Amino acid sequence: MEVMHPLVPDGPASASAGVPRDVLIVEDDVIIAIDIEQTVAEFGVASARTASNVAQALAMIAERAPDFALLDVALSEEKSFAIARLLATLKIPFVFVTGYSGDKVFPAEYSDRPRLSKPFSRDELFAILSNWRSGGAR
């Protein structure tokens, strides 16, 4: 008898199907970062690495490029757009995770990039990860 995992949409069979193996999470709030790490692991992501600032994220990308990235826009005193620039150059898909509404914060070059609005649901995060090859577009 197959037991459906209550935390993963559609149960365990779909948990690892189609999600990236290695996800870089750029988030300065420790509680949110831990929650995202645990959630993506439950979805079948093999490796979830977390950076809390731009320098740390850039170093992690240089060490090993991820398959996909979730970028919080506001990181304490800085924004994550330098990370986005590098990921775009390397053709690594990413999604902005933000509590900001509207386009005032986003440079024009990122106005068409997918966004995951905080707070987000598990289903929304799963949809983003399931569509990671298209940059997380829903």
N, C-alpha and C positions, 0 to 999 in steps of 0.2 A: 504494500500500500504506500503510495506516494504521499508524503506529508507536505502540504503547502506551507512555505515560509511566510508568515504573516507580514513581514516587513519588506518583502521584495515583491513588486508588482508581478502578477502571473506566476509566482512560485519559483522554485530553485532552478528549474530547467532553463528559464530565460535569464537567470541572474548573470551568467557570464557570456551569454550570446550577444555579440555585437558591441560590448563595452570595451574601452581601451584597456590595455594591460597596465600601463604606467601613467598615472595622473599626477601632475604637479598642482598642488593647492596653494595659492598665495593668499593668505588670510592672517591679519594681525590679531584678531580676537581668538584667544586660545580655546575657549569653549566652542565657538563656531567651528574652528579648524578641526578639533577632535571629533565633533559631531559629523562633519563632512567626511573625514577619514574613515570613521566607522561605517557610515552609510555606504560609501563607494565600495568598501571592502565587502559589505553584505551583497552588493550588486554584482560582485565577481571581479572587481579590479584587483589585479595581482599586487600592484605596488602603488601606494599613495604617499607622496612625499610632500611635506609642508614647509613653506618659507613664510616668514613673517614680515620681511621687508624686501625692497628692490635688490639690494646687493646680494642678499642670501639667495634669492630666486635666480638671479643672473648666474651666480656661481654654480647652483645646482643644474641649470640648463647646460652650462659649459662642461660640467662633469659628465652628465648623461641627459641627453635631450628626452623629454617626455613624449608620450604619444598624444597627449591632450593636456590642457591646463584650464583651471578655474581661477580667474583673477579677481580678487576684491579690488575695487577701484581705489578706495581711500585706505592707505596704509599709514596710520599714525600721522606723520608730518609730510608724507609723500604720496604720489599717485603711482599706479602700476603701468602707466603708458610706456615706459622704457622697456618693460618686460614684454608688453604687447608688440612693440616694434621688433624686438628680437625674434619672438615667436613667429610673427608674420614673415620676416625675412627667411627664417628656417622652414617656412610652410608647415608649421605645427598649429593645428586647430586649437582655438581657445574660445572661452566665453567669459564675458565680464559678469561678475557677481556683485550686485550693488544695491544699496538702499536709496540711491539717487533716482529721482524721477525726472523725465525730460532730457534734453540733449545739451544743456548748458555746460555740463562738466566734461562732455566728451569732445575731443578734437574731431574735426570733420572726417579725417581718415578712418575713424572708428564708428561713425554714425550708423553704418549698416551691419556692424558686428552683433551677433546674438548676445542677449543679456538675460541673466537669471536674477529676478528681483527678490531682494530680501524683504521679509522672510519668505522662503520658498518651501514647497512641499516635497516630500520624498518622490512623488510621482513626477513633479517638474524636473527634479535632478536626474531621475532615471531617464526621462525623455531626452534631456540634454546629452547624457552619456551614451544613450542608444543611437543618437544621431551625430556622434563625434566626428565621423569622417567628413561630414558636410559643415564642420565648424560648430556643431552643436545647434544648428538651425532647427527650429521646430516647425 
